[in-house]
Amino acid sequence: MPPKNPLIGANVVIWTTTPWTLPGNRAISFSSKIGYGVYRVVRAPEGNWARVGETFVIAHKLVADVMKAAKVEDYEQLPISVTPDVLAKTLCEHPLSHYSRGYHFPVPLLDGDHVTDDTGTGFVHTAPGHGSDDYIIWMQNQAALNKRGVDTSIPFTVDADGVLTKAAPGFEGKRVLTETGDKPKPDVSANDAVIKALSEANALIARGRLKHQYPHSWRSKKPVIYRNTPQWFIAMDKKLTDETLVFMHNADFNDGKIVPRADTLRHRALLGIQDTQWVPASGENRITGMIAGRPDWVVSRQRAWGVPICVFRNTKTEQLATSRDFAKSGELQKRIIAAFEKEGADVWFADGAKERFLGGLVPAKEMADWDQVRDILDVWFDSGCTHAFTLEKRDDLATLRKDEGGFDRIMYLEGSDQHRGWFHSSLLESCGTRGQAPYDVVLTHGFVLDEKGAKMSKSLGNVVAPQDVMAKSGADILR
């Protein structure tokens, strides 16, 4: 028989500044570089959350701080060796398992590089639907967890309105934020509800207030929340053809030999950067670093306005229309294009749009299986395709570039922030569909500053309207 886990009966202590994410907890992260111990409460006030006789697994370096926060008057370390191997083999109960049967599932411990013993307990609450580190470590361990019988699906505990869903048993309808991005009232607050539930389940040993940095929207200045949602991506590293590409820079030399690269969108874009003149030259290094290290491109957004992603998805087979494996894609595209040209992009969101476009292309009895995608495109995708509907569609802007036997050079001109914006999206779209960069020269300029030396920004309200300047001083002063 395998040896008994020495941690049975002990409590692994986690901490969080976002209690509303606890219904989404699926793991605990630890670090094999941190030393841990098992500590027993010897003396504590009457009615204290951390009770006499309870044992807690905590990082050695942080145990004094944790016990002080938990109002423990005296404690002792037990002679139990808490090795990384022991932690990795341990499965815990969910902290809300005694509050609702919806949390009766094992919670594994995962070794993660993001865990430190600078503050907290040495263990990190891990909700893969609510944080990038959480998601990454969960996906990295997915195969191993499946072999252990751990369900690795990620719950959608918070909807688009900031309201907890039925995937958060016991808290459905509670709010993380209000519709205006403000703190909800106590009776509907997800944070307050979870803290109360933890207390009732005897799963809370301390609480307090902590002032710390929190992400906010740069435009609305309201707090934002992390939540896992299904999105549409453009792959950066999927092979586009069987050809290989050659890059002439140091990273592609191995023992004096040039190493060819697969024909992917990332490598096409890197080659396009090298074929472009950048003014100033530092722009090349800036965008090269962005392209080389970027993840797949998330092109979908969930907003009330924008250009729709015109796709239908079969909820049973996951087939997409339009796609290469959908036999009637050609006819479907013709219908959509004709409707857009006549009525505009909003026709996609009109009543009966699914029946209008898919009708007769799929069996009537299967129509209910097809879901109309209502996401919109990233606005940078819109701007990134300007080369296609200007230079390629208008006779007065027709060009003949060097590779076509001509002498025309296409220059893009914008601020340096567009290395991440317009220059970036234009490069990816053109390389993916045309095989080359859409420009020959990219020139970046500085920014107009206000009287305090800060960049003028619409969101800050420190701008001077161009119309006012032109009315008083003429357009040439702006040029």
PEQUI-V989166 format. One record per pair of residues at least 4 apart in sequence whose ideal C-beta (glycine too) atoms are under 6 Angstrom apart, sorted by the first residue. I is the first residue (numbers start at 1). J is the second residue. D is the distance in Angstrom with one decimal. If there is no record, write none. Layout:
BEGIN
[[I/J/D] [I/J/D]]
END
This chain:
BEGIN
[[6/80/4.9] [7/90/5.5] [10/38/5.4] [10/55/4.4] [10/57/5.2] [11/56/5.1] [12/28/5.8] [12/57/4.7] [12/92/5.6] [12/123/5.7] [13/56/5.1] [13/58/5.4] [13/121/4.4] [14/28/5.8] [14/123/4.9] [14/125/4.3] [15/120/4.7] [15/121/5.3] [16/125/4.5] [19/191/4.8] [19/194/4.2] [19/195/5.3] [20/176/5.0] [20/190/3.8] [20/191/5.1] [20/194/5.9] [21/127/4.5] [21/130/4.4] [22/194/5.3] [23/157/5.1] [23/168/3.6] [23/171/5.8] [24/127/3.8] [24/129/4.8] [24/130/5.5] [24/155/5.8] [24/157/4.4] [25/125/5.7] [25/127/5.1] [26/128/5.8] [27/107/6.0] [27/108/5.3] [27/110/5.2] [27/126/4.1] [28/109/4.9] [28/123/5.2] [29/110/5.3] [29/112/4.0] [29/115/5.1] [29/124/4.1] [29/126/4.9] [29/137/5.9] [30/87/5.2] [30/109/5.6] [30/115/5.8] [30/123/5.5] [31/115/3.9] [32/84/3.8] [32/111/5.1] [34/59/5.2] [34/117/4.9] [34/122/5.2] [35/60/4.6] [36/57/5.9] [36/59/5.6] [36/82/4.1] [37/60/5.4] [37/77/5.1] [37/82/5.9] [38/55/5.5] [38/57/5.5] [38/78/4.5] [38/80/4.4] [39/56/5.4] [39/58/6.0] [39/63/5.7] [39/75/5.1] [39/77/5.4] [40/55/4.8] [40/76/5.5] [40/78/5.8] [41/50/5.5] [41/52/5.3] [41/54/5.2] [41/72/5.3] [41/75/5.4] [42/74/4.2] [42/75/5.5] [42/76/5.5] [43/73/4.3] [43/74/3.9] [44/48/4.1] [44/50/5.8] [44/52/5.5] [44/72/5.1] [44/73/5.8] [48/71/5.5] [49/204/5.6] [49/205/4.8] [50/70/4.1] [50/72/5.3] [50/205/4.2] [58/63/4.6] [58/66/5.3] [58/121/5.3] [59/117/4.5] [59/122/2.5] [61/117/4.5] [62/66/5.7] [62/117/5.7] [62/121/5.8] [62/122/5.5] [66/121/5.6] [67/72/4.1] [67/75/5.4] [69/206/4.3] [70/205/4.4] [70/206/4.4] [82/86/5.9] [87/109/4.8] [90/109/5.2] [91/106/4.1] [91/108/5.7] [92/107/4.4] [93/97/4.6] [94/103/4.0] [94/107/5.4] [95/203/4.2] [96/103/4.4] [97/103/4.6] [97/104/5.7] [98/201/4.2] [99/197/4.6] [99/201/4.3] [100/169/4.4] [100/170/4.3] [102/169/2.7] [106/150/5.9] [108/150/5.7] [110/137/5.3] [110/141/5.3] [112/137/4.7] [114/133/4.5] [115/124/5.2] [117/122/4.9] [126/134/4.6] [127/134/5.4] [128/134/4.8] [128/135/4.7] [128/138/3.7] [128/154/4.9] [129/154/4.9] [129/228/3.5] [130/226/4.8] [131/226/5.3] [141/145/5.3] [142/152/4.8] [145/150/4.0] [145/152/5.2] [146/152/5.8] [154/228/5.4] [155/167/4.0] [156/167/5.6] [157/164/5.9] [157/165/5.9] [157/167/4.8] [157/168/4.3] [158/164/5.9] [158/176/6.0] [158/227/4.6] [159/163/5.2] [159/165/5.4] [160/302/5.8] [162/175/5.8] [162/176/4.5] [162/177/4.3] [163/175/5.5] [164/168/4.2] [164/171/4.6] [164/172/5.8] [164/174/4.8] [164/190/5.3] [166/172/5.1] [171/193/5.4] [174/188/6.0] [174/190/4.0] [174/193/4.8] [175/184/4.1] [175/188/5.0] [175/190/5.9] [176/190/5.0] [176/225/5.5] [177/181/5.4] [178/182/4.7] [178/184/5.3] [181/222/3.1] [184/188/4.9] [184/189/4.6] [186/192/5.0] [198/203/4.7] [198/204/4.1] [199/204/5.0] [214/223/5.8] [215/224/5.1] [216/221/5.8] [216/223/5.5] [217/222/5.3] [217/224/5.5] [219/459/5.2] [231/298/5.1] [231/300/4.8] [232/299/5.5] [232/300/4.0] [233/296/4.4] [233/298/5.8] [234/297/4.2] [234/299/5.7] [235/296/5.4] [236/265/5.3] [236/266/4.4] [236/296/5.3] [237/264/5.0] [237/266/5.7] [239/262/5.3] [240/263/5.1] [241/263/4.6] [243/263/4.6] [244/260/3.8] [245/261/5.0] [245/263/5.7] [245/267/5.0] [245/271/5.6] [246/258/5.7] [246/260/5.4] [247/252/4.6] [252/258/5.8] [252/259/5.1] [254/259/5.0] [261/267/4.5] [265/432/5.2] [268/431/3.9] [269/291/4.9] [269/427/5.3] [269/428/5.8] [269/431/4.8] [270/291/5.9] [272/427/5.8] [272/431/5.2] [272/436/5.8] [272/437/3.4] [273/287/5.9] [273/288/5.5] [276/437/5.3] [276/442/5.9] [277/441/4.6] [278/283/3.9] [278/284/4.1] [278/442/5.4] [279/443/4.4] [283/444/5.5] [284/288/5.9] [286/419/4.9] [287/419/4.6] [288/292/5.9] [290/294/5.8] [299/377/5.8] [299/378/4.9] [299/381/5.4] [300/309/6.0] [300/375/4.1] [301/376/5.1] [301/378/5.8] [302/375/5.9] [303/376/5.7] [306/376/3.2] [307/345/5.4] [307/376/5.9] [307/377/4.8] [307/382/5.8] [308/348/4.1] [308/376/5.6] [309/373/5.3] [309/375/5.1] [309/377/5.8] [310/336/5.2] [311/320/5.7] [311/373/4.6] [312/321/4.4] [312/370/4.8] [312/372/5.7] [313/320/5.7] [313/371/5.0] [314/319/4.3] [314/369/5.4] [314/370/5.6] [315/369/5.7] [315/371/5.2] [316/369/5.1] [321/326/4.2] [321/332/5.8] [322/326/6.0] [322/329/4.0] [322/332/5.2] [322/333/5.5] [328/332/5.7] [328/361/4.1] [332/361/5.9] [335/357/5.2] [339/343/5.6] [339/347/4.7] [340/345/5.8] [343/347/4.2] [348/353/5.7] [352/356/5.6] [354/358/5.6] [354/372/4.6] [355/359/4.9] [358/362/5.6] [362/366/5.2] [377/381/4.5] [380/384/5.8] [380/421/5.9] [380/425/4.1] [383/422/5.2] [384/425/3.0] [384/426/4.5] [384/429/4.5] [385/429/5.4] [386/390/5.5] [387/391/5.2] [387/430/6.0] [387/438/3.8] [388/392/5.4] [389/393/5.0] [390/394/5.9] [390/397/5.6] [391/397/5.3] [391/399/5.6] [399/408/4.2] [400/404/5.2] [400/406/2.7] [400/408/5.2] [401/406/5.8] [401/408/5.5] [409/440/4.2] [409/441/5.8] [410/439/4.8] [410/440/5.2] [411/441/4.1] [412/439/4.6] [412/442/5.0] [413/443/5.0] [414/418/4.1] [414/422/5.7] [415/447/5.8] [416/444/4.5] [418/422/4.3] [418/423/4.8] [419/423/5.4] [420/424/5.5] [422/426/5.9] [423/442/5.7] [426/438/5.1] [427/437/5.6] [430/434/4.8] [430/437/5.9] [430/438/3.8] [447/455/4.5] [448/456/5.0] [449/453/5.3] [450/454/5.3] [450/456/5.5] [450/462/4.4] [456/462/5.6] [456/463/4.6] [458/463/5.8] [466/478/6.0] [469/473/5.7] [469/478/5.8] [470/475/4.9] [473/477/4.4]]
END
